[in-house]
Amino acid sequence: MPALPEPLAHFLLPEDGERPPKRERTRRQLLQAAVQVLSARGLAGTSIQEIARVAGMAPGTVYNHFRTREEIFEALAVALSTTLNERVVQSYQGIEDGAQRMSIGMRRFLWLGETSPAWALLLMQLSMAFPQVIELIKPYSLGDLRLARSQGRFRVADEEAAIDMVFGTCLRAMTRIAEGEVAAPQAYVSELLQMVLCGLGMAPADAAEVMARPLPPFALPAAPLAARARRRLA
Protein backbone atom coordinates (compact mmCIF):
# COMPACT_ATOMS: atom_id res chain seq x y z
CA MET A 1 0.00 0.00 0.00
CA PRO A 2 1.13 3.59 -0.57
CA ALA A 3 1.75 6.04 2.22
CA LEU A 4 -1.23 7.71 3.82
CA PRO A 5 -2.32 10.74 1.79
CA GLU A 6 -2.58 14.22 3.14
CA PRO A 7 -4.56 15.40 5.04
CA LEU A 8 -4.46 12.09 6.92
CA ALA A 9 -0.74 11.48 7.25
CA HIS A 10 -0.21 13.42 10.48
CA PHE A 11 -3.44 12.57 12.26
CA LEU A 12 -1.65 11.33 15.40
CA LEU A 13 1.00 14.01 15.73
CA PRO A 14 0.74 16.27 18.80
CA GLU A 15 -0.19 19.90 18.35
CA ASP A 16 2.40 22.60 19.09
CA GLY A 17 2.87 22.82 22.83
CA GLU A 18 0.74 19.76 23.53
CA ARG A 19 2.09 17.32 26.14
CA PRO A 20 -0.20 14.28 26.11
CA PRO A 21 -0.06 11.74 28.95
CA LYS A 22 2.26 8.78 28.51
CA ARG A 23 -0.59 6.34 27.91
CA GLU A 24 -1.96 8.43 25.06
CA ARG A 25 1.52 8.83 23.56
CA THR A 26 1.93 5.07 23.57
CA ARG A 27 -1.45 4.55 21.89
CA ARG A 28 -0.50 7.02 19.20
CA GLN A 29 2.79 5.22 18.62
CA LEU A 30 0.98 1.91 18.28
CA LEU A 31 -1.51 3.30 15.78
CA GLN A 32 1.30 4.93 13.82
CA ALA A 33 3.02 1.54 13.75
CA ALA A 34 -0.23 -0.07 12.60
CA VAL A 35 -0.36 2.38 9.68
CA GLN A 36 3.20 1.43 8.70
CA VAL A 37 2.45 -2.30 8.88
CA LEU A 38 -0.78 -1.93 6.93
CA SER A 39 1.09 0.07 4.28
CA ALA A 40 3.63 -2.72 3.90
CA ARG A 41 1.58 -5.87 4.47
CA GLY A 42 -2.09 -5.05 4.03
CA LEU A 43 -4.91 -6.01 6.36
CA ALA A 44 -4.40 -9.78 6.24
CA GLY A 45 -0.67 -9.53 6.96
CA THR A 46 -0.96 -7.19 9.92
CA SER A 47 -0.43 -8.83 13.31
CA ILE A 48 -0.05 -7.55 16.85
CA GLN A 49 3.46 -8.97 16.93
CA GLU A 50 4.46 -7.02 13.82
CA ILE A 51 2.87 -3.82 15.12
CA ALA A 52 4.80 -4.24 18.36
CA ARG A 53 8.05 -4.81 16.47
CA VAL A 54 7.61 -1.69 14.33
CA ALA A 55 6.66 0.36 17.39
CA GLY A 56 9.75 -0.90 19.26
CA MET A 57 7.63 -2.36 22.05
CA ALA A 58 6.93 -5.76 23.53
CA PRO A 59 3.69 -7.47 22.43
CA GLY A 60 2.54 -7.27 26.05
CA THR A 61 2.59 -3.48 25.80
CA VAL A 62 0.21 -3.65 22.85
CA TYR A 63 -2.17 -5.82 24.87
CA ASN A 64 -2.13 -3.21 27.63
CA HIS A 65 -3.85 -0.85 25.18
CA PHE A 66 -5.70 -3.12 22.75
CA ARG A 67 -7.09 -6.53 23.63
CA THR A 68 -7.22 -7.73 20.01
CA ARG A 69 -6.01 -6.87 16.54
CA GLU A 70 -9.59 -5.89 15.73
CA GLU A 71 -9.55 -3.23 18.47
CA ILE A 72 -6.51 -1.67 16.80
CA PHE A 73 -8.29 -1.66 13.45
CA GLU A 74 -11.38 -0.11 15.02
CA ALA A 75 -9.36 2.67 16.65
CA LEU A 76 -7.56 3.29 13.36
CA ALA A 77 -10.84 3.41 11.43
CA VAL A 78 -12.24 5.95 13.89
CA ALA A 79 -9.08 8.06 13.71
CA LEU A 80 -8.91 8.11 9.91
CA SER A 81 -12.61 8.76 9.37
CA THR A 82 -12.94 11.50 11.96
CA THR A 83 -9.69 13.14 10.90
CA LEU A 84 -10.72 13.36 7.24
CA ASN A 85 -14.20 14.51 8.18
CA GLU A 86 -12.97 17.20 10.55
CA ARG A 87 -10.40 18.45 8.05
CA VAL A 88 -13.26 18.78 5.55
CA VAL A 89 -15.31 20.71 8.11
CA GLN A 90 -12.36 23.02 8.76
CA SER A 91 -12.04 23.70 5.02
CA TYR A 92 -15.60 25.03 4.69
CA GLN A 93 -15.91 27.02 7.91
CA GLY A 94 -16.32 30.28 5.99
CA ILE A 95 -19.04 28.90 3.72
CA GLU A 96 -22.62 29.63 4.78
CA ASP A 97 -24.50 27.74 2.05
CA GLY A 98 -25.62 24.42 3.56
CA ALA A 99 -26.00 22.81 0.13
CA GLN A 100 -22.43 23.69 -0.78
CA ARG A 101 -21.16 22.40 2.55
CA MET A 102 -22.94 19.09 1.95
CA SER A 103 -21.50 18.87 -1.56
CA ILE A 104 -17.96 19.51 -0.29
CA GLY A 105 -18.24 16.70 2.24
CA MET A 106 -19.43 14.24 -0.40
CA ARG A 107 -16.83 15.32 -2.94
CA ARG A 108 -13.94 15.03 -0.51
CA PHE A 109 -14.73 11.44 0.45
CA LEU A 110 -14.98 10.52 -3.22
CA TRP A 111 -11.72 12.42 -3.76
CA LEU A 112 -10.06 9.92 -1.42
CA GLY A 113 -11.25 7.08 -3.63
CA GLU A 114 -9.56 8.69 -6.64
CA THR A 115 -6.34 9.92 -5.04
CA SER A 116 -5.63 6.97 -2.74
CA PRO A 117 -7.62 3.90 -3.82
CA ALA A 118 -5.85 1.47 -1.48
CA TRP A 119 -6.53 3.52 1.63
CA ALA A 120 -10.07 4.33 0.51
CA LEU A 121 -10.83 0.63 0.14
CA LEU A 122 -9.25 -0.17 3.48
CA LEU A 123 -11.27 2.58 5.14
CA MET A 124 -14.40 1.21 3.51
CA GLN A 125 -13.58 -2.30 4.73
CA LEU A 126 -12.98 -1.08 8.26
CA SER A 127 -16.11 1.08 8.23
CA MET A 128 -18.23 -1.90 7.22
CA ALA A 129 -16.66 -3.97 10.01
CA PHE A 130 -17.20 -1.18 12.55
CA PRO A 131 -20.46 0.67 11.72
CA GLN A 132 -19.97 3.02 14.66
CA VAL A 133 -17.44 4.86 12.50
CA ILE A 134 -20.25 6.05 10.23
CA GLU A 135 -22.31 7.07 13.24
CA LEU A 136 -19.45 9.32 14.41
CA ILE A 137 -19.40 11.37 11.21
CA LYS A 138 -23.15 11.33 10.62
CA PRO A 139 -23.88 14.40 12.85
CA TYR A 140 -21.77 16.60 10.59
CA SER A 141 -23.79 15.69 7.50
CA LEU A 142 -27.01 16.02 9.46
CA GLY A 143 -25.99 19.52 10.54
CA ASP A 144 -25.34 20.55 6.94
CA LEU A 145 -28.63 19.00 5.86
CA ARG A 146 -30.56 20.96 8.48
CA LEU A 147 -28.78 24.17 7.57
CA ALA A 148 -29.68 23.71 3.90
CA ARG A 149 -33.29 22.96 4.82
CA SER A 150 -33.51 26.10 6.93
CA GLN A 151 -32.18 28.11 3.98
CA GLY A 152 -34.76 26.63 1.62
CA ARG A 153 -32.08 24.82 -0.39
CA PHE A 154 -33.18 21.28 0.47
CA ARG A 155 -36.71 19.95 0.74
CA VAL A 156 -36.83 16.57 2.45
CA ALA A 157 -39.57 15.08 4.59
CA ASP A 158 -37.40 12.47 6.34
CA GLU A 159 -33.92 13.39 7.52
CA GLU A 160 -32.86 9.80 8.16
CA ALA A 161 -33.90 8.74 4.66
CA ALA A 162 -32.00 11.68 3.21
CA ILE A 163 -28.81 10.87 5.14
CA ASP A 164 -29.09 7.20 4.16
CA MET A 165 -29.31 8.25 0.50
CA VAL A 166 -26.23 10.45 0.84
CA PHE A 167 -24.14 7.88 2.70
CA GLY A 168 -25.26 4.91 0.64
CA THR A 169 -24.53 6.70 -2.63
CA CYS A 170 -21.11 7.93 -1.48
CA LEU A 171 -20.02 4.56 -0.10
CA ARG A 172 -20.94 2.81 -3.34
CA ALA A 173 -19.36 5.52 -5.49
CA MET A 174 -16.14 5.53 -3.45
CA THR A 175 -15.83 1.78 -3.91
CA ARG A 176 -16.39 1.97 -7.68
CA ILE A 177 -13.88 4.80 -8.08
CA ALA A 178 -11.24 3.12 -5.90
CA GLU A 179 -11.64 -0.19 -7.75
CA GLY A 180 -11.08 1.52 -11.10
CA GLU A 181 -14.58 0.96 -12.43
CA VAL A 182 -15.08 4.63 -13.34
CA ALA A 183 -13.31 5.85 -16.48
CA ALA A 184 -13.69 9.58 -15.80
CA PRO A 185 -14.01 10.05 -12.01
CA GLN A 186 -14.40 13.81 -11.96
CA ALA A 187 -17.20 13.84 -14.53
CA TYR A 188 -18.84 10.89 -12.78
CA VAL A 189 -18.70 12.59 -9.37
CA SER A 190 -20.15 15.81 -10.77
CA GLU A 191 -23.05 14.05 -12.46
CA LEU A 192 -23.72 11.71 -9.56
CA LEU A 193 -23.72 14.37 -6.87
CA GLN A 194 -25.93 16.66 -8.93
CA MET A 195 -28.44 13.80 -8.85
CA VAL A 196 -28.04 13.52 -5.07
CA LEU A 197 -28.59 17.25 -4.61
CA CYS A 198 -31.69 17.06 -6.79
CA GLY A 199 -32.87 14.14 -4.67
CA LEU A 200 -32.52 16.42 -1.63
CA GLY A 201 -34.87 18.91 -3.29
CA MET A 202 -32.70 21.23 -5.38
CA ALA A 203 -33.57 22.31 -8.88
CA PRO A 204 -31.21 20.81 -11.52
CA ALA A 205 -29.76 24.23 -12.42
CA ASP A 206 -29.07 25.04 -8.77
CA ALA A 207 -27.44 21.65 -8.20
CA ALA A 208 -25.22 22.10 -11.26
CA GLU A 209 -24.19 25.58 -10.06
CA VAL A 210 -23.21 24.25 -6.62
CA MET A 211 -21.17 21.43 -8.12
CA ALA A 212 -19.36 23.90 -10.40
CA ARG A 213 -17.94 25.76 -7.39
CA PRO A 214 -14.28 24.91 -6.61
CA LEU A 215 -13.42 22.82 -3.61
CA PRO A 216 -11.89 24.80 -0.75
CA PRO A 217 -8.34 23.69 0.05
CA PHE A 218 -7.55 21.67 3.13
CA ALA A 219 -6.30 23.85 5.95
CA LEU A 220 -3.77 22.98 8.63
CA PRO A 221 -5.54 21.06 11.41
CA ALA A 222 -7.02 23.20 14.14
CA ALA A 223 -6.03 22.11 17.64
CA PRO A 224 -9.56 21.75 19.10
CA LEU A 225 -10.78 19.53 16.27
CA ALA A 226 -7.64 17.42 16.10
CA ALA A 227 -7.61 16.91 19.85
CA ARG A 228 -11.27 15.93 19.80
CA ALA A 229 -10.61 13.33 17.11
CA ARG A 230 -7.78 11.82 19.14
CA ARG A 231 -9.86 11.72 22.32
CA ARG A 232 -12.27 9.40 20.51
CA LEU A 233 -9.46 6.83 20.35
CA ALA A 234 -9.23 6.57 24.12
LINGI-V287773 format. One record per pair of residues at least 12 apart in sequence whose C-alpha atoms are under 6 Angstrom apart, sorted by the first residue. I is the first residue (numbers start at 1). GAP is how many residues later the second one is. Records with the same first field share a line. If there is no record, write none. Layout:
I: GAP  GAP
This chain:
1: 38  39
2: 37
12: 16
30: 25
33: 18  21  22
34: 17
75: 158
77: 49
78: 55
82: 147
91: 125  127  128
98: 46  49  50
99: 49
100: 110
102: 42
110: 64
113: 61  64  65
114: 63  64
117: 61
154: 46  47  48
155: 45  46
156: 44
194: 13  14
